Amino acid sequence: MPRHSLLSLTLLMLSIVFFTPSTSIPFSALPPAVARRENEAKYEVESWGARRSVVEAPISEPVEDSPVLVLAPKRTYRKDPLNDFKRYTGGWNISDRHYWASVGFTAAPLFAIAAIWFLVFGLCLLCGCLCYFCCKRQRYGYSRTAYALSLVFLVLFSICAIIGCVVLYTAQQRFHKSTTETLEYVVNQADTTVDKLRTVSDFIASAKLIGVDQVFLPSNVQTDIDQIGIRINSSATVLADKTVDNSDDIRDLLDSVKVALITTAAIMLLLTFLGFLFSIFGMQFLVYILVIVGWILVAGTFILCGTFLLLHNVAGDTCVAMDHWVHNPTAQTALDDILPCVDKATTQDTLLKSKEITTQLVEVVNQVITNVSNLNFSPNFKPMYINQSGPLVPILCNPFYADLTIRPCSAGEVDLTNATQVWSSYVCQVSPTGICTTTGRLTPSFYSQMSAAVNVSYGLNNYAPFLTDLGDCTFARETFDDICRDRCPSLRRYSRWIYIGLVMVSSAAMLSLIFWVIYGRERRHRVYSKQLVSESAQGSEREKQS
């Protein structure tokens, strides 16, 4: 067989070997224990039809007897190449190198294809070069069928490569937008929590300065305020710093993925277009250069395809882990690396102290109302006499009993929500010496001090539900629940598009590269055959003329 035909046949066989569908196992043939987990595996790369792709993570039953909450244990039950290919049982944990090794193993087939392509096609190129320069050339014929088929396949795979580039570019735009919005949502939730924590800290700190008619909070309460303020600010700082660090790392990763995908789409599109153009116009030297460049780029694209499959599976694992944690909330899990919960002891102490401060402030205000404003002192009793007159000032409702449980307001008490408005009708006008000159029982100074106490008490009481939710990590659970429900489907859809686009680009580019060589060979045969026919015809004419 001529050496060019042998080379072309070898390249064609390589393409058939690489893209023959792998043997897959139908879901119906899986063990019952595996079949029960079909729903949990929904975030894996879905296969076409009713079969699983060879690049998907293996499914099997994990060991579930663990005292610690292991997130997404069934989905992450994969072979770990760092542990003698034993099954990984640590669940979702982006801080564990064994987790990354196990999920990376799901992309091993694509990495293997990249390595095989690089080595085998490289050997074919080397053999072709040696045969071209070292072996004697043989005459060869021309087949119109081979020429037409090579041209048709060249056009077909070039179109597929272009479509793959378009799919890849469109998918990466939507994927980057979706992931960025998800990240911003998580960061916004954390920032909102930090802001509320610091607001509570400010309310508690301001309570230390509140005084009505020189009556302040007890000294032991003021000491507790200092201590709880330090703990709140520390928790807020830890949450803010960890969120910023994690978001920066994730944002850098997303930007790197975006640049890599855009660059890949642009380069492969340019490579396909130039290769097709040079092949059609017979620029064989430039085609050979592009074949060498494409040989390397196709291997790199398969590696990128495997890398993105890894990220796709990690994103799917994360969605399953979030959903698992939402239904089984716990204080310490691997999800703390994404959005950590605030220390439960700190939030409980803060909630308790906010109730105590509210109670103490209400007592301070009511003490002044009862012992000063609502008593009619004689003018000789200067410290207490402000010429009080008119109806009595209603006392402030204490929202808590002595044991800090919820207490309903009694008749004649004003609530924290409208106390300042009610008390404003009891304010009198005062003389330069601070004595009421009109009917009323509260001087503007008293009213201002009492309003400040009410505002702090109302603020602390208003943030009590937030502190309760913070104590049981409700804010993180709601965040993860929103992500699982509203954002994971789009992330899964667009990441699948990217994976499909990468497979289309790498596959079509590889086959296009092969048919550049085949079409170039057939084109040379065609030109050579025409030259032979032309020379033969000219020879016959000369013989007739002679």
C-alpha positions in Angstrom: 0.0 0.0 0.0 1.4 3.5 -0.8 2.7 5.3 2.2 0.3 8.2 1.8 -2.7 5.9 1.7 -1.3 4.1 4.8 -1.0 7.5 6.7 -4.5 8.6 5.7 -5.9 5.2 6.8 -4.1 5.4 10.1 -5.5 8.9 10.8 -9.0 7.8 9.9 -8.7 4.8 12.2 -7.6 7.1 15.0 -10.7 9.2 14.6 -12.9 6.1 14.7 -11.2 4.8 17.8 -11.4 8.1 19.7 -15.1 8.6 18.9 -16.6 5.2 19.0 -19.3 5.3 21.8 -18.1 3.8 25.0 -19.9 0.9 26.5 -22.5 2.1 29.0 -24.6 0.5 31.6 -28.4 1.1 31.4 -30.0 2.4 34.6 -32.2 -0.7 34.7 -29.1 -2.9 35.0 -27.7 -1.1 38.0 -28.0 -2.6 41.5 -31.2 -1.6 43.5 -29.1 0.4 45.9 -27.8 2.4 43.1 -31.1 2.8 41.4 -32.5 4.4 44.5 -30.0 7.2 44.2 -31.0 8.2 40.7 -32.5 11.5 42.0 -29.4 12.4 43.9 -27.2 12.0 40.9 -29.2 14.5 38.9 -26.4 17.1 39.1 -23.9 14.8 37.3 -23.2 15.2 33.6 -26.3 13.7 32.1 -25.9 11.1 29.4 -27.8 11.0 26.2 -30.8 8.6 26.2 -31.0 6.3 29.1 -27.3 5.7 29.6 -24.5 7.1 31.7 -21.5 8.6 30.1 -18.1 7.1 30.7 -16.9 10.4 32.1 -19.5 10.6 34.9 -18.7 9.9 38.5 -19.2 6.2 39.5 -22.2 5.5 41.6 -22.1 3.2 44.6 -23.3 3.0 48.2 -21.1 4.8 50.8 -20.6 4.0 54.4 -23.1 6.0 56.4 -22.1 5.2 59.9 -20.5 8.4 60.8 -21.0 10.6 63.9 -20.3 13.7 61.9 -22.6 15.2 59.2 -20.9 14.3 55.9 -22.4 16.4 53.1 -23.6 14.7 49.9 -22.0 11.3 50.9 -23.6 9.3 48.1 -22.9 11.7 45.3 -19.2 12.1 46.3 -18.7 8.3 46.8 -16.0 8.0 44.1 -12.7 6.3 43.6 -9.8 8.2 45.2 -6.5 7.8 43.3 -4.6 9.2 46.3 -5.9 6.3 48.4 -5.2 3.3 46.2 -8.4 3.9 44.3 -10.5 3.2 47.4 -13.9 4.9 47.7 -13.8 8.4 49.1 -16.2 8.7 52.1 -15.4 12.2 53.3 -18.3 13.8 51.5 -18.3 17.3 50.0 -15.3 19.2 51.3 -13.4 21.6 49.1 -10.6 21.8 51.7 -9.8 18.1 51.4 -7.3 17.1 48.7 -8.8 13.6 48.6 -12.1 15.1 47.6 -10.4 17.0 44.7 -8.6 13.8 43.7 -11.8 11.8 43.7 -13.8 14.3 41.7 -10.8 14.9 39.4 -10.8 11.2 38.6 -14.2 11.6 37.0 -12.4 13.6 34.2 -9.7 11.0 33.8 -11.1 9.7 30.5 -10.8 13.1 28.9 -7.3 13.5 30.2 -6.5 10.1 28.8 -7.9 11.0 25.4 -5.8 14.1 25.4 -2.7 12.1 26.2 -3.4 9.4 23.7 -4.2 11.9 21.0 -1.0 13.8 21.7 1.2 10.7 21.7 -0.4 8.7 18.8 -0.9 11.6 16.4 2.5 12.9 17.2 4.0 9.5 16.3 1.9 9.5 13.1 3.3 12.9 12.2 6.8 11.7 12.9 6.3 8.6 10.8 4.8 10.6 8.0 7.8 13.0 8.0 10.3 10.1 8.0 8.5 8.4 5.1 8.3 11.6 3.2 12.0 12.5 3.4 13.5 9.0 3.6 11.4 6.7 1.3 11.3 6.7 -2.4 8.2 8.3 -3.8 5.7 6.1 -5.7 3.3 7.1 -8.3 -0.3 7.2 -7.1 -3.7 7.4 -8.7 -6.7 9.7 -8.1 -10.1 8.7 -6.8 -13.0 11.1 -7.3 -15.0 9.4 -4.5 -12.2 9.8 -2.0 -11.7 13.5 -3.0 -15.4 14.3 -2.7 -15.8 12.5 0.6 -12.8 14.2 2.1 -14.1 17.5 1.0 -17.6 16.8 2.4 -16.2 15.7 5.7 -13.8 18.6 5.9 -16.7 21.1 5.4 -18.9 19.1 7.8 -16.4 19.1 10.7 -15.4 22.7 10.1 -19.1 23.7 10.4 -19.4 21.6 13.6 -16.3 23.3 15.0 -17.7 26.7 14.3 -21.1 25.8 15.9 -19.2 24.4 18.9 -17.3 27.7 19.3 -20.5 29.6 19.2 -22.1 27.3 21.7 -19.0 27.6 23.9 -18.9 31.4 23.8 -22.6 31.8 24.5 -22.6 29.3 27.3 -19.6 30.8 29.0 -21.2 34.2 29.0 -24.4 32.9 30.6 -22.5 30.7 33.0 -20.2 33.5 34.1 -23.2 35.8 34.6 -25.1 33.2 36.6 -22.1 32.3 38.8 -21.3 35.9 39.4 -24.8 36.7 40.4 -24.8 33.7 42.8 -21.5 34.8 44.3 -22.8 38.4 44.7 -26.0 37.1 46.4 -23.9 35.1 48.9 -21.6 38.0 49.6 -24.6 40.3 50.0 -26.3 38.0 52.5 -23.1 37.9 54.5 -22.6 41.6 54.3 -26.2 42.2 55.4 -25.6 39.9 58.4 -22.4 41.7 59.3 -24.2 45.1 59.1 -27.0 43.9 61.4 -24.5 42.5 63.9 -22.6 45.8 64.0 -25.9 47.7 64.3 -26.8 45.5 67.3 -23.4 46.2 68.7 -23.9 49.9 68.3 -27.3 49.8 70.0 -25.8 47.9 72.9 -22.9 50.3 73.2 -25.1 53.3 73.1 -27.2 51.9 75.9 -24.2 52.3 78.2 -24.4 56.1 77.6 -28.2 56.4 78.1 -29.3 58.2 81.3 -32.6 59.9 82.3 -32.3 62.6 85.0 -28.9 61.3 85.9 -30.1 57.7 86.3 -27.9 55.3 84.4 -27.7 51.5 83.9 -26.1 49.6 86.8 -22.3 49.3 86.6 -22.4 45.5 86.2 -24.6 45.8 83.2 -22.2 48.4 81.7 -19.3 46.0 82.2 -21.3 43.2 80.4 -22.0 45.6 77.6 -18.3 46.1 77.0 -17.6 42.4 76.9 -20.5 41.5 74.7 -19.6 44.3 72.3 -16.1 42.8 71.9 -17.5 39.4 71.1 -20.1 40.7 68.6 -17.5 42.8 66.7 -15.2 39.8 66.7 -17.8 37.5 65.2 -18.8 40.1 62.6 -15.1 40.6 61.6 -14.5 36.9 61.3 -17.7 36.5 59.1 -16.7 39.5 57.0 -13.1 38.5 56.5 -13.9 34.9 55.7 -16.6 35.9 53.2 -14.2 38.4 51.5 -11.4 35.9 51.2 -13.7 33.1 49.9 -15.4 35.4 47.4 -12.1 36.8 46.1 -10.8 33.2 45.5 -14.0 32.2 43.8 -14.1 35.4 41.7 -10.5 34.8 40.6 -11.4 31.3 39.6 -14.5 32.4 37.6 -12.5 35.1 35.8 -9.8 32.6 34.9 -12.4 30.2 33.6 -14.0 32.9 31.6 -10.7 34.0 30.0 -9.8 30.4 29.3 -13.1 29.6 27.6 -13.1 32.8 25.5 -9.5 32.3 24.4 -10.2 28.6 23.6 -13.3 29.5 21.5 -11.5 32.3 19.6 -8.3 30.3 18.9 -10.2 27.1 17.8 -12.5 29.2 15.6 -9.5 30.9 14.0 -7.7 27.6 13.6 -10.7 25.9 12.0 -11.2 28.8 9.6 -7.6 29.1 8.5 -7.2 25.3 8.2 -10.3 25.1 6.0 -9.2 28.1 3.9 -5.6 26.8 3.4 -6.8 23.3 2.5 -9.3 24.6 -0.1 -6.7 26.8 -1.8 -4.0 24.1 -1.6 -1.5 26.0 0.6 0.0 22.8 1.8 2.9 24.2 3.7 0.6 26.4 5.8 -1.7 23.4 6.3 1.2 21.4 7.7 2.1 24.2 10.1 -1.6 24.4 11.3 -1.6 20.6 11.7 1.3 20.8 14.1 -0.3 23.8 16.0 -3.7 22.1 16.0 -2.2 18.9 17.3 -1.1 20.7 20.4 -4.3 22.8 20.7 -6.6 19.9 20.4 -4.8 18.1 23.2 -5.0 21.3 25.3 -8.7 21.6 24.5 -9.4 18.0 25.7 -7.5 18.9 28.9 -9.6 22.0 29.4 -12.7 19.9 28.7 -11.7 17.5 31.5 -10.9 20.4 33.8 -14.3 22.0 33.2 -16.0 18.6 33.7 -14.3 18.5 37.1 -15.6 22.0 38.0 -19.0 21.0 36.7 -19.1 18.1 39.0 -17.8 20.2 41.9 -20.6 22.7 41.3 -23.1 19.8 41.3 -21.7 18.4 44.5 -22.0 21.9 46.1 -25.6 22.1 45.2 -26.3 18.7 46.6 -24.3 19.5 49.7 -26.2 22.7 50.3 -29.5 21.0 49.9 -28.3 18.2 52.3 -27.2 20.8 54.9 -30.5 22.8 54.6 -32.4 19.6 55.6 -29.8 18.7 58.2 -28.5 22.0 59.6 -25.5 21.8 61.9 -23.1 24.4 63.3 -19.8 23.0 61.9 -19.6 21.6 58.4 -17.4 22.0 55.3 -19.9 24.6 54.1 -18.3 27.0 56.6 -15.7 27.5 53.9 -18.3 29.2 51.7 -20.6 31.0 54.2 -19.6 30.4 57.9 -22.2 30.6 60.6 -21.8 33.0 63.5 -20.7 31.5 66.9 -23.9 30.2 68.5 -22.8 31.0 72.1 -22.1 34.6 71.1 -25.5 35.1 69.5 -27.3 33.6 72.5 -25.4 35.7 74.9 -26.1 38.8 72.7 -29.8 38.0 72.6 -29.9 37.4 76.4 -27.9 40.6 77.1 -30.1 42.7 74.7 -33.2 41.6 76.6 -31.6 42.5 79.9 -30.5 45.9 78.6 -34.0 46.5 77.3 -35.5 45.6 80.7 -33.0 47.8 82.5 -33.7 50.8 80.3 -37.4 50.4 80.7 -36.9 50.4 84.5 -34.7 53.5 84.3 -37.4 55.3 82.3 -40.3 54.1 84.5 -38.3 55.0 87.6 -38.1 58.6 86.5 -41.7 58.7 85.4 -43.0 57.3 88.6 -40.7 59.1 91.1 -40.3 62.4 89.3 -42.7 63.2 86.5 -45.9 61.9 88.1 -45.4 63.4 91.5 -46.3 66.9 92.5 -43.3 68.3 94.5 -43.3 71.5 96.4 -41.3 74.4 95.0 -38.9 74.0 97.9 -37.9 70.5 96.7 -35.7 71.9 94.0 -34.0 68.8 92.5 -37.4 67.2 91.8 -39.6 70.2 91.3 -40.3 71.2 87.7 -43.8 72.6 88.2 -45.4 69.3 87.2 -49.1 69.6 86.3 -51.7 68.0 84.1 -52.5 64.3 83.5 -50.1 61.6 84.6 -47.5 60.3 82.2 -48.2 56.6 81.2 -45.3 54.3 82.1 -43.4 52.3 79.5 -44.3 48.7 78.8 -41.6 46.2 79.7 -41.7 43.6 76.9 -40.1 40.9 79.2 -40.8 39.4 82.5 -38.1 39.0 85.1 -37.1 35.6 83.6 -36.8 37.4 80.2 -39.8 35.7 78.7 -42.3 37.6 76.5 -44.6 39.8 78.5 -47.8 41.5 77.1 -48.4 45.1 77.9 -50.9 46.0 80.7 -53.6 48.7 80.6 -52.2 52.2 81.0 -48.7 51.3 79.6 -47.3 52.6 76.3 -45.5 50.3 73.9 -42.0 50.9 72.6 -43.4 51.5 69.1 -45.4 54.6 70.0 -44.1 55.7 73.4 -42.3 58.8 72.1 -45.4 59.9 70.2 -47.6 59.5 73.2 -45.2 61.3 75.6 -44.8 64.3 73.3 -48.3 65.5 74.5 -46.9 65.7 78.1 -44.0 67.9 77.2 -44.2 71.5 78.7 -42.4 74.7 77.8 -39.7 75.6 80.2 -38.1 78.7 81.6 -34.3 79.4 81.5 -34.1 77.6 84.8 -35.7 74.4 83.5 -39.1 74.9 85.2 -42.3 74.2 83.3 -44.2 77.4 82.3 -47.1 75.5 80.7 -49.1 72.4 81.6 -47.0 69.3 81.3 -44.9 66.8 83.3 -41.9 66.3 81.0 -39.3 68.9 80.2 -37.8 68.8 76.7 -34.6 67.5 78.3 -36.4 64.6 80.0 -38.3 63.8 76.9 -35.1 63.7 74.8 -33.4 61.4 77.3 -36.5 59.1 77.5 -36.8 59.0 73.7 -33.2 58.0 73.4 -33.7 55.1 75.9 -36.9 54.0 74.0 -35.1 54.1 70.6 -32.3 51.9 71.9 -34.8 49.5 73.6 -36.9 49.3 70.5 -33.8 48.7 68.3 -32.6 45.9 70.5 -36.1 44.4 70.7 -36.5 44.7 67.0 -33.3 42.8 66.3 -34.2 39.9 68.6 -35.7 37.7 65.8 -32.5 38.4 63.8 -30.3 37.2 66.7 -32.6 34.1 67.1 -32.2 33.3 63.4 -28.4 33.9 63.7 -28.1 31.6 66.6 -29.5 28.6 64.7 -27.8 29.6 61.4 -31.1 30.4 59.7 -29.5 33.1 57.5 -27.1 30.6 56.0 -29.8 27.9 55.6 -32.1 30.4 53.8 -29.2 31.5 51.6 -28.3 27.9 50.6 -32.0 27.1 50.1 -32.4 30.0 47.7 -29.3 29.0 45.8 -30.5 25.4 45.5 -34.0 26.4 44.4 -33.3 29.4 42.2 -29.7 29.3 41.0 -28.5 25.7 40.9 -30.7 24.8 37.9 -29.3 27.5 35.7 -25.7 26.8 36.8 -26.2 23.1 35.9 -27.8 24.0 32.6 -25.1 26.5 31.5 -22.2 24.3 32.7 -23.6 21.5 30.6 -23.7 23.8 27.6 -20.1 24.6 28.1 -19.2 21.0 28.4 -21.1 20.2 25.2 -19.4 23.1 23.5 -16.0 22.0 24.5 -16.6 18.4 23.4 -17.9 19.7 20.0 -15.0 22.0 19.5 -12.3 19.5 20.5 -13.9 16.7 18.6 -14.6 18.6 15.4 -11.2 20.3 15.5 -9.5 17.0 15.8 -11.4 15.5 12.9 -11.0 18.6 10.9 -7.3 18.4 11.4 -7.2 14.8 10.2 -9.2 15.7 7.1 -6.9 18.6 6.4 -4.3 16.0 5.8 -6.5 13.6 3.9 -8.0 16.3 1.7 -4.6 17.8 1.0 -3.4 14.4 -0.1 -6.4 13.8 -2.4 -6.1 17.3 -3.8 -2.4 16.7 -4.7 -3.4 13.4 -6.3 -6.1 15.2 -8.3 -3.7 17.8 -9.5 -1.0 15.2 -10.3 -3.5 13.1 -12.2 -4.6 16.1 -14.2 -1.0 16.9 -15.0 -0.4 13.3 -16.2 -3.5 13.4 -18.4 -2.5 16.8 -19.8 1.0 15.7 -20.5 -0.2 12.5 -22.1 -2.6 14.4 -24.3 0.1 16.8 -25.3 2.4 13.9 -26.2 -0.2 12.3 -28.3 -0.8 15.6 -30.2 2.9 15.9 -30.9 3.1 12.3 -32.1 0.2 13.0 -34.5 1.8 16.2 -35.8 5.1 14.5 -36.3 
